[in-house]
Amino acid sequence: MDKKYLTISALTDYIKHKLDTDQHLQRIFVQGEISDYYYHKMSGHIYLTLKDENAQIRAVMYRRDNLQLTFTPKSGMSVFVTGNISVYKKTGQYQLYIQQMEPSGIGALHLAFEQLKEKLSKQQYFAEKYKRDIPSYPKKIAVITSREGAAVRDIITTIEQRYPIVQIVIFPVTVQGDFSADSIVQAIARVNEGQYDTIIVARGGGSLADLASFNDEKVAMAIFHSDIPVITGIGHETDTTISDLVADLRAPTPTGAAQAAVPSLTEVTRTITYFKKEIIRLTRLSYMKKNERVQQLVSRRAFTYPLHLIRDKTQYIDQLSSQLVQTLTIQLQRKQQRKQQLKARLDKQHPTEKLNHSKQQLLFLNKQLQHKLRLSFRNKQHTFAILMEKLSLLNPLQIMQRGYSITYSKTNEVVKSIHHVETGDDIRVQLYDGTLHCLVKEVNTSDDE
């Protein structure tokens, strides 16, 4: 019997076919711990390993499926997954193809809330420095909420009771469901295209799933980037959403949001009345003080005897006029004296005068120079004669004429002592008129003689 050998591809296709057609493996529910988690940025697919204490299996979740995730999977996280088993032909490895995933132990919505909260907190979307002040006296308010329900009625009733002069515009949206987040984002964008002072985003209470739209990142970004201040009143006082955290002001309920958006007209009227009375009181007080000041001025001598004041001032003006004339006269005399002094100095500095003076000074200096030169020449001649006389006295030749001589050794050194020569040495004796070459026959000291 001939053996039939299968190719690897044929064997893999057979195994894959068996797994793909097995009804028990077409939709399975698996619980395990994620490890080797990897998100492929180019394709958007997620690759991971699911394991327990005894086994593990490779798994993949394609982009079209993981887009529906409400949380971010991580290694070490325990999850429930739904999918099917098949074979990846290139590696011959069987793996789990995940269609759905949710965390085990903690709800997916709660985990998604915590993860988004941590992410936006790190990016400072909740920071107080980005919170804007709510207008104290708005003229036009936009309310983004469901058309039906108690929330919109509570808001309208509260605002009309507290501040009926403000204009309210309702922007109805879907507050829960698949398209609710987009509905809220679009409403915020439309409001920012108009002239509104404040936005109220509100809905009634509900479960975490009911409030999911207000924990959506898109809604949070729309609130944060709104050009108009936003007040949120979502759910009950114990409910806190991501939208509450990014809003400029969070109110505990829709009614609280309405109260925060407008002042009490009664309080405003009371305040206006108070300030009106204060203005009247302060105006009267100011009038009384000004009137008292006027009376003080009127009672002064200038108002009682104005002619006396005029006469005094006239006399004072005459006195000042006389002083002015006297001062100007003195200053004029001083200026004239100064002018005469400057003219005299100018005449002395005239070029002709200076030239004549310089000529006379030059002649005087020339005579002095010639006199000093003659005197200096005579002094120099006298000094030269004295020095020549002294020099001739020190001339060796003049000394030799008196009978002195100089003795040199055979090395041409001057012999100053008998110790510099020995018997038999040739010596040279320099006389006034010539030289003697001698031989030392005997050396005697002064004592020997």
C-alpha positions as CSV (number, residue, x, y, z in Angstrom):
1,M,0.0,0.0,0.0
2,D,1.5,3.4,-1.0
3,K,1.9,6.0,1.7
4,K,0.4,9.4,1.1
5,Y,2.5,12.3,2.5
6,L,0.7,15.5,3.3
7,T,2.2,18.9,2.8
8,I,2.4,21.2,5.8
9,S,-0.1,23.5,4.2
10,A,-2.5,20.7,3.6
11,L,-2.2,19.5,7.2
12,T,-2.6,23.0,8.5
13,D,-5.7,23.6,6.3
14,Y,-7.2,20.4,7.5
15,I,-6.7,21.3,11.2
16,K,-8.0,24.8,10.6
17,H,-11.1,23.4,8.8
18,K,-11.8,21.1,11.8
19,L,-11.5,24.0,14.2
20,D,-13.6,26.4,12.1
21,T,-16.4,23.9,11.7
22,D,-16.6,22.8,15.3
23,Q,-19.8,24.2,16.7
24,H,-18.3,24.2,20.2
25,L,-15.5,26.5,19.2
26,Q,-17.4,29.0,17.2
27,R,-18.5,31.0,20.2
28,I,-16.7,30.3,23.4
29,F,-16.5,32.2,26.7
30,V,-13.1,32.3,28.4
31,Q,-11.7,33.8,31.6
32,G,-8.0,34.4,31.9
33,E,-5.2,36.8,32.8
34,I,-3.7,39.0,30.1
35,S,0.1,38.8,29.5
36,D,2.4,39.9,26.6
37,Y,-0.1,42.7,25.7
38,Y,0.8,44.5,22.5
39,Y,-1.2,47.2,20.6
40,H,-0.1,47.5,17.0
41,K,-0.3,51.2,16.2
42,M,-0.3,50.8,12.4
43,S,-3.2,48.3,12.1
44,G,-4.9,49.0,15.5
45,H,-5.1,45.3,16.3
46,I,-4.4,44.0,19.8
47,Y,-2.2,40.9,20.4
48,L,-2.0,39.2,23.8
49,T,-1.8,35.9,25.7
50,L,-4.5,34.6,28.0
51,K,-3.3,32.3,30.7
52,D,-4.2,30.7,34.0
53,E,-2.0,28.7,36.4
54,N,-1.8,25.6,34.1
55,A,-2.0,26.8,30.5
56,Q,-2.0,29.7,28.1
57,I,-3.3,30.6,24.6
58,R,-2.4,33.3,22.1
59,A,-5.2,35.7,21.2
60,V,-5.9,38.5,18.9
61,M,-8.6,41.2,18.9
62,Y,-9.0,43.0,15.6
63,R,-9.4,46.7,15.3
64,R,-13.1,46.5,14.3
65,D,-13.8,44.7,17.6
66,N,-11.5,46.6,20.0
67,L,-13.0,49.9,19.0
68,Q,-16.0,49.0,21.1
69,L,-13.9,48.6,24.3
70,T,-14.8,51.0,27.1
71,F,-11.5,50.4,28.9
72,T,-7.8,49.9,28.1
73,P,-6.6,46.3,28.6
74,K,-3.2,45.8,30.3
75,S,-1.0,42.9,31.2
76,G,-1.9,41.4,34.5
77,M,-5.6,42.2,34.1
78,S,-8.2,39.5,34.6
79,V,-10.8,39.5,31.8
80,F,-13.8,37.8,30.4
81,V,-13.6,37.3,26.6
82,T,-16.0,36.0,23.9
83,G,-14.6,34.7,20.6
84,N,-13.8,31.7,18.5
85,I,-10.8,29.3,18.0
86,S,-9.0,29.0,14.7
87,V,-5.5,28.5,13.3
88,Y,-3.0,31.1,12.0
89,K,-1.6,29.3,9.0
90,K,1.8,31.1,8.8
91,T,2.9,29.9,12.2
92,G,0.6,26.8,12.5
93,Q,-0.5,28.1,15.9
94,Y,-4.1,27.9,17.1
95,Q,-5.3,31.1,18.8
96,L,-8.4,32.7,20.2
97,Y,-10.0,35.4,18.0
98,I,-11.7,37.8,20.5
99,Q,-14.9,39.7,19.6
100,Q,-15.8,41.0,23.1
101,M,-13.9,41.7,26.3
102,E,-14.7,43.0,29.7
103,P,-12.8,43.1,33.0
104,S,-13.6,40.5,35.6
105,G,-13.9,41.5,39.2
106,I,-14.6,45.2,38.4
107,G,-17.2,46.5,36.0
108,A,-16.1,47.7,32.6
109,L,-17.8,51.0,32.9
110,H,-16.3,51.7,36.3
111,L,-12.8,50.7,35.0
112,A,-13.2,52.9,32.0
113,F,-14.3,55.8,34.2
114,E,-11.2,55.4,36.4
115,Q,-8.8,55.1,33.5
116,L,-10.2,58.2,31.7
117,K,-10.2,60.1,35.0
118,E,-6.5,59.2,35.6
119,K,-5.6,60.1,32.0
120,L,-7.3,63.5,32.0
121,S,-6.0,64.3,35.5
122,K,-2.4,63.8,34.4
123,Q,-3.1,66.1,31.4
124,Q,-4.5,68.8,33.9
125,Y,-8.0,68.9,32.4
126,F,-9.3,69.2,36.0
127,A,-6.9,71.9,37.1
128,E,-8.5,74.9,38.8
129,K,-6.4,77.4,36.7
130,Y,-8.5,76.5,33.7
131,K,-11.8,77.1,35.4
132,R,-13.6,80.2,34.2
133,D,-15.9,82.5,36.3
134,I,-19.6,82.1,35.9
135,P,-21.2,85.4,34.8
136,S,-23.0,87.0,37.7
137,Y,-25.9,88.5,35.7
138,P,-26.4,86.5,32.5
139,K,-28.7,87.6,29.8
140,K,-29.0,84.4,27.9
141,I,-28.5,80.8,29.1
142,A,-28.3,77.6,27.0
143,V,-29.6,74.4,28.6
144,I,-28.4,71.1,27.1
145,T,-30.5,68.3,28.4
146,S,-33.3,65.8,27.5
147,R,-36.5,67.4,26.1
148,E,-38.5,65.2,28.5
149,G,-38.0,64.4,32.1
150,A,-37.8,66.2,35.4
151,A,-34.4,67.8,34.9
152,V,-35.5,70.3,32.2
153,R,-38.7,71.3,34.2
154,D,-36.7,71.8,37.4
155,I,-34.2,74.0,35.6
156,I,-36.8,76.2,33.9
157,T,-38.9,76.5,37.1
158,T,-35.9,77.4,39.2
159,I,-34.6,80.0,36.8
160,E,-38.0,81.6,36.3
161,Q,-38.5,81.9,40.0
162,R,-35.1,83.3,40.8
163,Y,-34.3,85.4,37.7
164,P,-37.2,85.7,35.3
165,I,-35.6,88.4,33.2
166,V,-33.0,86.0,31.7
167,Q,-33.6,84.3,28.4
168,I,-33.6,80.4,28.4
169,V,-32.9,78.4,25.3
170,I,-33.3,74.6,25.5
171,F,-31.0,72.4,23.3
172,P,-32.7,69.0,23.5
173,V,-30.3,66.0,23.3
174,T,-30.2,62.3,23.9
175,V,-28.7,61.8,27.3
176,Q,-28.2,58.0,27.1
177,G,-27.7,55.4,24.5
178,D,-25.3,54.7,21.6
179,F,-25.5,58.2,20.0
180,S,-26.0,60.3,23.1
181,A,-22.4,61.4,23.4
182,D,-22.3,62.7,19.8
183,S,-25.7,64.4,20.5
184,I,-24.3,66.3,23.5
185,V,-21.0,67.2,21.6
186,Q,-23.0,68.6,18.7
187,A,-25.2,70.6,21.0
188,I,-22.2,72.2,22.8
189,A,-20.8,73.2,19.4
190,R,-24.1,74.8,18.3
191,V,-24.3,76.8,21.5
192,N,-20.8,78.1,21.0
193,E,-21.8,79.5,17.6
194,G,-24.4,81.8,19.3
195,Q,-24.4,84.6,21.8
196,Y,-24.8,82.9,25.2
197,D,-23.4,83.8,28.6
198,T,-23.7,80.4,30.3
199,I,-24.2,76.7,29.4
200,I,-26.0,74.3,31.7
201,V,-25.4,70.6,30.9
202,A,-27.8,68.4,32.9
203,R,-29.7,65.2,33.3
204,G,-31.5,63.3,36.0
205,G,-30.1,60.6,38.2
206,G,-29.3,57.1,37.0
207,S,-26.9,54.2,37.2
208,L,-23.3,54.3,36.0
209,A,-24.5,52.9,32.7
210,D,-27.2,55.6,32.4
211,L,-24.5,58.3,33.0
212,A,-22.0,56.7,30.5
213,S,-22.4,59.5,28.0
214,F,-21.2,62.1,30.5
215,N,-18.1,59.9,31.2
216,D,-17.2,59.9,27.5
217,E,-14.0,61.6,26.5
218,K,-15.6,63.4,23.6
219,V,-18.1,65.1,25.8
220,A,-15.4,66.0,28.3
221,M,-13.3,67.6,25.5
222,A,-16.3,69.5,24.2
223,I,-17.0,71.0,27.7
224,F,-13.3,71.8,28.4
225,H,-12.8,73.6,25.0
226,S,-16.1,75.5,25.1
227,D,-15.7,79.2,24.8
228,I,-18.7,79.7,27.0
229,P,-18.5,78.8,30.8
230,V,-20.2,75.4,31.5
231,I,-22.2,74.4,34.6
232,T,-23.0,70.7,35.0
233,G,-25.9,69.3,37.0
234,I,-25.8,65.6,36.3
235,G,-27.6,62.9,38.4
236,H,-27.8,63.1,42.1
237,E,-25.4,64.8,44.6
238,T,-23.5,61.5,45.0
239,D,-23.0,61.1,41.3
240,T,-19.7,62.4,39.9
241,T,-18.9,62.2,36.2
242,I,-15.9,63.1,34.0
243,S,-18.0,66.0,32.7
244,D,-18.4,67.3,36.2
245,L,-14.7,67.3,36.7
246,V,-13.8,69.3,33.5
247,A,-16.7,71.8,33.8
248,D,-16.1,75.3,35.1
249,L,-18.6,74.6,37.9
250,R,-20.2,71.4,39.1
251,A,-23.6,71.5,40.7
252,P,-25.0,68.5,42.7
253,T,-28.3,68.4,40.8
254,P,-30.0,70.1,37.8
255,T,-31.8,72.3,40.2
256,G,-28.5,73.2,41.8
257,A,-27.1,74.1,38.4
258,A,-30.0,76.5,37.7
259,Q,-29.4,78.1,41.1
260,A,-25.7,78.5,40.3
261,A,-26.4,80.0,36.9
262,V,-28.5,82.9,38.0
263,P,-28.8,85.2,41.0
264,S,-32.0,85.6,43.0
265,L,-33.8,88.6,41.5
266,T,-35.3,89.3,45.0
267,E,-31.8,89.5,46.4
268,V,-30.6,91.6,43.5
269,T,-33.6,94.0,44.1
270,R,-32.8,94.1,47.8
271,T,-29.2,94.9,47.1
272,I,-30.1,97.6,44.5
273,T,-32.5,99.2,47.1
274,Y,-29.8,99.1,49.7
275,F,-27.3,100.8,47.4
276,K,-29.8,103.3,46.3
277,K,-30.4,104.3,49.9
278,E,-26.7,104.5,50.5
279,I,-26.2,106.7,47.5
280,I,-28.9,109.1,48.7
281,R,-27.5,109.1,52.2
282,L,-23.9,109.7,51.0
283,T,-25.1,112.4,48.6
284,R,-26.9,114.3,51.4
285,L,-23.9,114.0,53.6
286,S,-21.7,115.3,50.9
287,Y,-24.0,118.1,50.2
288,M,-24.1,119.1,53.9
289,K,-20.3,119.1,54.0
290,K,-20.0,121.2,50.8
291,N,-22.6,123.6,52.1
292,E,-20.8,124.0,55.4
293,R,-17.6,124.7,53.4
294,V,-19.3,127.3,51.3
295,Q,-20.6,129.1,54.5
296,Q,-17.1,129.1,55.9
297,L,-15.7,130.7,52.7
298,V,-18.5,133.3,52.6
299,S,-17.8,134.3,56.2
300,R,-14.2,135.1,55.4
301,R,-12.9,138.7,55.2
302,A,-12.5,138.5,51.4
303,F,-16.2,138.1,50.9
304,T,-17.2,140.5,53.7
305,Y,-15.0,143.4,52.7
306,P,-14.0,142.8,49.1
307,L,-12.9,146.5,48.5
308,H,-10.5,146.4,51.4
309,L,-8.9,143.3,49.9
310,I,-8.7,144.9,46.5
311,R,-6.9,148.0,47.9
312,D,-4.5,145.8,49.8
313,K,-3.7,143.8,46.7
314,T,-3.3,147.0,44.6
315,Q,-0.8,148.4,47.1
316,Y,1.1,145.1,47.2
317,I,1.2,145.1,43.4
318,D,2.7,148.7,43.4
319,Q,5.3,147.5,45.9
320,L,6.2,144.6,43.7
321,S,6.4,146.8,40.7
322,S,8.8,149.2,42.4
323,Q,11.0,146.2,43.5
324,L,11.0,144.9,40.0
325,V,12.1,148.2,38.5
326,Q,14.8,148.6,41.1
327,T,16.0,145.0,40.5
328,L,16.1,145.5,36.7
329,T,18.0,148.7,37.1
330,I,20.7,147.1,39.2
331,Q,21.0,144.2,36.8
332,L,21.3,146.6,33.9
333,Q,24.1,148.5,35.6
334,R,25.9,145.3,36.3
335,K,25.6,144.2,32.7
336,Q,27.0,147.5,31.5
337,Q,30.0,147.2,33.9
338,R,30.6,143.7,32.7
339,K,30.4,144.8,29.1
340,Q,33.2,147.5,29.8
341,Q,35.4,144.9,31.4
342,L,35.0,142.5,28.5
343,K,35.8,145.3,26.0
344,A,39.0,146.2,27.9
345,R,40.1,142.5,27.9
346,L,39.2,142.2,24.2
347,D,41.4,145.2,23.3
348,K,44.3,143.6,25.1
349,Q,43.8,140.5,23.1
350,H,43.8,142.4,19.8
351,P,46.1,140.7,17.2
352,T,48.3,143.8,16.6
353,E,48.9,144.3,20.3
354,K,49.7,140.7,20.8
355,L,52.1,140.7,17.8
356,N,54.0,143.8,19.1
357,H,54.2,142.2,22.5
358,S,55.5,139.0,21.1
359,K,58.2,140.8,19.0
360,Q,59.5,142.6,22.1
361,Q,59.5,139.4,24.1
362,L,61.4,137.6,21.3
363,L,64.1,140.2,21.1
364,F,64.6,140.1,24.9
365,L,64.8,136.3,24.9
366,N,67.3,136.4,21.9
367,K,69.6,138.7,23.8
368,Q,69.4,136.6,26.9
369,L,70.2,133.4,24.9
370,Q,73.3,134.9,23.3
371,H,74.6,136.2,26.7
372,K,74.0,132.7,28.3
373,L,75.7,131.0,25.3
374,R,78.9,133.2,25.6
375,L,79.0,132.6,29.4
376,S,78.5,128.9,29.0
377,F,81.3,128.7,26.3
378,R,83.8,130.5,28.6
379,N,82.9,128.2,31.5
380,K,83.4,125.1,29.3
381,Q,86.8,126.3,28.0
382,H,88.0,126.9,31.6
383,T,86.8,123.5,32.7
384,F,88.5,121.8,29.7
385,A,91.8,123.4,30.4
386,I,91.7,122.2,34.0
387,L,90.8,118.7,32.9
388,M,93.6,118.6,30.3
389,E,96.1,119.7,33.0
390,K,95.0,116.9,35.3
391,L,95.1,114.4,32.5
392,S,98.7,115.3,31.5
393,L,99.7,114.7,35.1
394,L,98.3,111.2,35.0
395,N,99.9,110.4,31.6
396,P,102.3,107.4,32.0
397,L,104.7,108.9,29.4
398,Q,105.0,112.1,31.5
399,I,105.8,110.0,34.5
400,M,108.5,108.0,32.6
401,Q,110.2,111.2,31.6
402,R,111.0,111.6,35.2
403,G,113.0,108.2,35.2
404,Y,110.2,105.7,35.8
405,S,109.7,102.5,33.8
406,I,107.2,99.6,33.5
407,T,108.4,95.9,33.6
408,Y,106.5,93.2,31.7
409,S,106.9,89.4,32.1
410,K,107.4,87.0,29.2
411,T,103.6,86.7,29.1
412,N,103.2,90.5,28.7
413,E,101.9,90.9,32.2
414,V,103.0,93.9,34.4
415,V,105.5,92.8,37.0
416,K,104.4,94.3,40.3
417,S,106.4,92.1,42.7
418,I,109.7,90.0,42.7
419,H,107.5,87.1,43.3
420,H,106.2,87.3,39.8
421,V,109.6,86.5,38.2
422,E,112.4,83.9,38.8
423,T,116.0,83.8,38.0
424,G,116.6,83.2,34.3
425,D,113.3,84.8,33.2
426,D,113.2,87.1,30.2
427,I,111.6,90.4,31.0
428,R,110.9,93.6,29.0
429,V,111.4,97.0,30.5
430,Q,109.4,99.9,28.9
431,L,111.2,103.3,29.2
432,Y,110.1,106.7,28.0
433,D,111.9,106.5,24.7
434,G,112.1,102.7,24.1
435,T,112.2,99.1,25.4
436,L,114.9,97.0,27.1
437,H,114.9,93.1,26.8
438,C,116.6,91.8,30.0
439,L,117.5,88.5,31.7
440,V,116.9,88.1,35.4
441,K,120.3,87.0,36.9
442,E,119.3,87.3,40.6
443,V,116.2,88.1,42.6
444,N,116.7,89.9,45.9
445,T,114.1,91.1,48.4
446,S,114.3,94.5,50.1
447,D,115.6,92.8,53.2
448,D,118.5,91.2,51.3
449,E,119.7,94.6,50.3
